[in-house]
């Protein structure tokens, strides 16, 4: 359903498309959350990547001041063992689209409980998140490659990236 909605939104002018993708709340969503916040809250990496690839902003804050990254980290910390693979996949997808200097509310909590978060996220993800290390060369290269994909060609153009299949950011099997 999301894939079909995003395909329909592609016909809109870019500014109007962004307004729809980044719209806060609706009759069923409280707290000023965007679709990206919901994808993080529900731990849906395929939805997250589709929204990001179509131009949704990972920097917007909900009514509580949380970015989608904060929402996802809350999910990781809330029930750490439940669905951890999908949570880390969501985090890796976000890494491809968030600016390096993104300010997020949970940063201080990560620093305060350093060992716990390093254990949950892995040392390299943790260090990158809190600004102690730059993103890996792979993440940097993927950021550049993904920026070359126009929203109207996303996610199909992922298959055309000059990378072996196992290095593709997410294996999406979507029906058109």
C-alpha positions in Angstrom: 0.0 0.0 0.0 2.8 2.5 0.9 4.6 1.7 -2.3 1.4 2.5 -4.3 0.9 5.7 -2.4 4.5 6.8 -3.0 4.2 6.1 -6.7 1.0 8.3 -6.8 2.8 11.1 -4.9 5.6 11.1 -7.5 3.3 12.9 -9.9 3.2 16.0 -7.6 5.6 18.9 -8.0 8.7 18.4 -5.7 7.6 20.9 -3.1 4.1 19.5 -2.9 5.5 16.0 -2.7 7.8 16.9 0.2 4.8 18.5 2.0 2.9 15.3 1.8 5.7 13.1 2.8 6.6 15.2 5.8 3.1 16.0 6.9 2.7 15.8 10.7 -0.1 13.8 12.1 -3.5 12.8 10.8 -6.8 11.8 12.4 -5.2 8.6 13.7 -1.7 9.8 14.7 -1.1 12.0 17.7 1.9 14.0 18.8 2.8 15.6 15.4 4.5 12.4 14.2 5.5 12.1 10.5 5.2 8.9 8.5 8.9 8.5 9.1 8.4 8.6 12.9 5.7 5.9 12.5 8.0 3.7 10.4 10.6 3.9 13.1 8.1 3.3 15.9 6.7 0.3 14.1 10.3 -0.9 13.2 9.5 -1.2 9.5 12.8 -0.9 7.6 11.1 -1.4 4.1 8.7 1.5 4.8 11.5 3.6 6.3 13.7 3.2 3.2 10.9 3.9 0.8 9.9 7.1 2.6 13.5 8.3 2.8 14.2 7.4 -0.8 11.2 9.4 -1.8 12.4 12.5 0.0 10.9 12.3 3.5 13.0 14.4 5.9 14.8 12.5 8.7 15.4 15.8 10.5 11.8 16.7 11.4 10.7 16.7 15.1 7.4 15.5 16.5 5.5 17.4 19.1 7.8 16.0 21.9 10.9 17.2 20.0 12.0 13.8 18.9 13.5 13.0 15.5 12.7 9.7 13.8 16.2 8.6 15.1 15.1 9.3 18.6 11.9 7.3 18.1 13.9 4.4 16.8 16.4 4.5 19.6 13.6 4.5 22.1 12.4 1.3 20.4 15.9 -0.2 20.7 16.1 0.7 24.4 12.6 -0.3 25.3 12.7 -3.9 24.4 16.3 -4.5 23.4 16.1 -8.2 22.4 12.8 -8.0 20.6 13.2 -7.7 16.8 16.8 -6.4 17.2 17.8 -7.3 13.6 15.0 -5.1 12.2 15.8 -2.3 14.6 19.4 -2.3 13.5 18.4 -2.5 9.9 16.2 0.6 10.4 19.1 2.3 12.0 21.4 1.5 9.1 18.8 2.8 6.7 18.6 6.1 8.6 22.4 6.4 8.6 22.2 6.6 4.8 20.0 9.7 4.9 20.6 11.6 8.1 23.1 14.5 8.1 26.2 13.9 10.2 25.5 16.9 12.4 21.9 15.9 13.2 21.0 16.9 16.7 18.8 14.4 18.5 17.3 14.2 21.9 18.6 10.8 22.9 22.3 11.7 22.4 22.9 12.5 26.0 21.2 9.3 27.1 23.5 7.3 24.8 26.6 9.0 26.3 25.3 8.6 29.9 24.7 4.8 29.5 27.6 4.3 27.1 28.3 0.6 27.8 24.6 -0.4 27.5 24.2 1.4 24.2 27.5 0.1 22.8 26.3 -3.4 23.6 23.0 -2.8 21.9 24.1 -1.0 18.8 27.7 -2.2 18.4 30.7 0.0 18.9 31.0 1.5 15.4 27.3 2.5 15.2 27.5 3.9 18.7 30.6 6.0 18.1 29.2 7.4 14.8 25.9 8.3 16.5 27.4 10.2 19.3 30.0 11.9 17.1 33.1 10.1 18.3 33.8 8.7 14.9 32.9 9.5 11.3 30.6 7.2 9.4 32.3 4.2 7.9 33.6 4.5 4.3 30.8 2.2 3.2 28.1 4.5 4.7 29.8 7.5 3.2 29.9 5.9 -0.2 26.3 4.7 0.0 25.2 8.2 0.9 26.8 9.5 -2.3 25.3 6.7 -4.4 21.8 7.0 -3.0 21.8 10.8 -3.6 22.2 10.1 -7.3 18.8 8.3 -7.3 15.8 10.5 -8.2 12.8 9.9 -6.0 10.7 8.8 -9.0 13.2 5.9 -9.6 13.3 4.7 -6.0 13.6 1.9 -5.0 14.0 0.2 -8.4 17.2 2.1 -9.1 18.8 0.4 -6.1 19.2 -2.7 -8.3 21.3 -0.6 -10.7 23.8 0.6 -8.1 27.3 -0.5 -9.1 27.6 -2.9 -6.1 27.4 -6.6 -5.5 23.9 -7.7 -4.3 25.1 -8.4 -0.8 26.2 -4.7 -0.3 22.8 -3.3 -1.4 21.3 -1.3 1.4 18.1 -3.3 1.7 16.7 -6.2 -0.3 13.2 -4.9 -1.2 10.9 -7.2 -3.0 8.1 -4.8 -3.9 5.2 -5.2 -6.3 4.6 -2.4 -8.6 
